[in-house]
Amino acid sequence: MTQPPEKMEAADVLRVKLAALKSDHRDLDEAIHALEHKGTGDALTIRRLKKQKLALKDQIAALEDRITPDIIA
């Protein structure tokens, strides 16, 4: 009889979410760069994309803090 697949631990789930957020952050960065480089994006669109990118950065930092335990020196 085969055993059921193991459940992912909470830290593993956080790492998967972190990887997805980092990928989204990179995608936004590339989109912003392309719009600025080609000059095809209007200022409002670029500002909104930058705001989304900043929000993703904050989420990434929060997840990294949850994954990495604090070390008290």
trRosetta pair geometry for C-beta under 8 A, 3 or more apart (Angstrom, degrees):
i j d omega theta_ij theta_ji phi_ij phi_ji
8 12 4.3 -126 -173 90 97 127
8 13 5.3 118 119 -57 124 83
8 16 7.6 -11 -176 -11 156 135
9 12 4.7 96 56 4 75 104
9 13 7.3 -139 97 -5 40 86
10 13 5.7 -54 -152 34 34 112
10 14 6.4 34 151 -18 66 105
11 14 5.6 -53 -150 37 34 113
11 15 6.4 38 151 -23 65 103
11 67 6.0 106 -148 -132 88 81
12 15 5.6 -51 -149 33 34 113
12 16 6.6 35 152 -19 64 101
13 16 5.8 -52 -152 33 33 111
13 17 6.5 32 150 -16 65 105
14 17 5.6 -54 -148 39 34 112
14 18 6.1 39 151 -24 66 106
14 63 5.6 173 -173 -163 97 98
14 66 5.9 -132 -145 100 151 118
14 67 5.3 -175 117 -76 133 99
15 18 5.4 -50 -145 35 32 116
15 19 6.5 35 154 -21 63 102
15 67 6.5 99 -72 -117 77 141
16 19 5.8 -51 -150 33 31 111
16 20 6.6 31 151 -18 63 105
17 20 5.7 -56 -151 37 33 112
17 21 6.3 32 152 -18 67 106
17 63 6.2 -148 100 -127 109 148
18 21 5.8 -55 -147 37 31 110
18 22 6.3 30 155 -18 65 106
18 60 6.5 95 -146 -138 79 73
18 63 4.7 -173 -86 125 96 140
18 64 6.7 106 -129 -66 133 70
18 67 6.9 -25 -46 -32 151 147
19 22 5.8 -54 -146 37 30 111
19 23 6.4 33 153 -21 63 106
20 23 5.7 -54 -151 34 31 113
20 24 6.5 31 152 -17 64 105
21 24 5.6 -53 -148 37 33 111
21 25 6.2 38 151 -23 66 105
21 56 5.6 172 -172 -165 91 93
21 59 5.5 -137 -142 104 146 115
21 60 5.0 -175 121 -79 129 85
21 63 6.8 148 27 14 152 150
22 25 5.4 -50 -146 34 33 116
22 26 6.5 35 153 -19 64 102
22 60 6.1 95 -73 -117 75 129
23 26 5.8 -52 -150 35 31 111
23 27 6.4 33 151 -20 64 106
24 27 5.6 -53 -148 35 32 114
24 28 6.4 32 154 -18 65 104
24 56 5.7 -147 100 -129 108 145
25 28 5.9 -54 -150 36 29 110
25 29 6.4 33 150 -22 63 107
25 53 6.1 99 -144 -148 72 77
25 56 4.5 -174 -83 123 91 135
25 57 6.4 106 -126 -68 132 68
25 60 6.5 -13 -43 -44 150 142
26 29 5.5 -54 -149 34 32 115
26 30 6.4 31 154 -17 66 105
27 30 5.9 -56 -150 37 30 109
27 31 6.4 30 152 -19 65 107
28 31 5.6 -55 -146 37 33 112
28 32 6.2 33 155 -20 67 105
28 49 5.7 175 -164 -177 97 92
28 52 5.9 -149 -128 99 148 107
28 53 4.3 -171 119 -84 138 97
28 56 6.8 156 17 16 148 150
29 32 5.9 -54 -147 36 28 110
29 33 6.3 28 154 -18 63 109
29 53 6.3 109 -66 -131 69 137
30 33 5.7 -55 -145 38 30 112
30 34 6.2 31 156 -20 65 107
31 34 5.8 -55 -147 36 29 111
31 35 6.3 26 156 -16 64 107
31 49 6.1 -129 101 -154 114 146
32 35 5.9 -58 -148 38 29 108
32 36 6.2 22 157 -13 65 110
32 41 7.9 -82 -139 39 47 172
32 46 6.1 100 -140 -146 85 82
32 49 5.0 179 -80 117 96 131
32 50 6.2 93 -117 -70 144 77
32 53 6.8 -40 -29 -36 143 149
33 36 5.9 -60 -145 41 28 106
33 37 5.9 25 159 -20 66 113
34 37 5.8 -56 -138 39 26 109
34 38 6.0 10 167 -4 64 113
35 38 6.4 -62 -138 46 23 98
35 40 6.0 -103 -142 67 65 78
35 41 2.9 29 -177 -21 120 136
35 45 6.9 -130 -163 107 158 116
35 46 5.6 -166 108 -88 135 98
35 49 7.4 127 25 26 149 159
36 39 7.4 23 -179 -73 28 45
36 41 6.7 -41 -57 44 46 122
36 46 6.5 92 -68 -126 89 139
38 41 7.6 91 69 -9 95 81
41 45 4.9 -124 -168 83 97 121
41 46 4.8 108 128 -56 130 98
41 49 8.0 -44 -165 7 151 140
42 45 5.1 91 59 9 78 103
42 46 7.1 -154 92 -3 38 91
43 46 5.8 -60 -147 41 31 110
43 47 6.1 34 155 -22 67 108
44 47 5.7 -54 -146 36 29 112
44 48 6.4 29 155 -19 64 105
45 48 5.8 -56 -150 35 30 110
45 49 6.4 29 153 -17 65 107
46 49 5.7 -54 -147 38 32 111
46 50 6.3 33 153 -19 65 106
47 50 5.7 -55 -148 37 30 112
47 51 6.4 33 152 -22 64 105
48 51 5.6 -53 -149 34 32 113
48 52 6.5 33 152 -18 64 103
49 52 5.6 -51 -149 36 34 112
49 53 6.3 36 150 -21 65 105
50 53 5.4 -51 -146 35 34 115
50 54 6.4 36 153 -20 65 103
51 54 5.7 -51 -149 35 32 112
51 55 6.5 34 151 -19 63 103
52 55 5.6 -53 -150 35 33 112
52 56 6.5 35 151 -19 65 104
53 56 5.7 -52 -151 35 33 113
53 57 6.5 38 149 -23 64 103
54 57 5.4 -48 -149 31 35 116
54 58 6.7 37 151 -19 64 101
55 58 5.7 -51 -153 33 34 113
55 59 6.6 34 149 -17 65 104
56 59 5.5 -54 -149 38 35 112
56 60 6.2 39 151 -23 67 104
57 60 5.6 -51 -147 34 31 114
57 61 6.5 32 153 -19 64 104
58 61 5.8 -52 -148 35 31 111
58 62 6.4 32 153 -19 64 106
59 62 5.7 -54 -148 36 32 112
59 63 6.4 30 155 -16 65 106
60 63 5.9 -58 -149 39 29 108
60 64 6.2 30 154 -19 65 108
61 64 5.7 -55 -145 37 30 112
61 65 6.4 34 154 -21 63 104
62 65 5.7 -54 -153 33 31 113
62 66 6.6 29 150 -18 63 105
63 66 5.6 -54 -150 35 36 111
63 67 6.3 31 154 -17 68 107
64 67 5.7 -56 -144 38 32 109
64 68 5.9 2 166 8 70 112
65 68 6.5 -65 -129 55 24 88
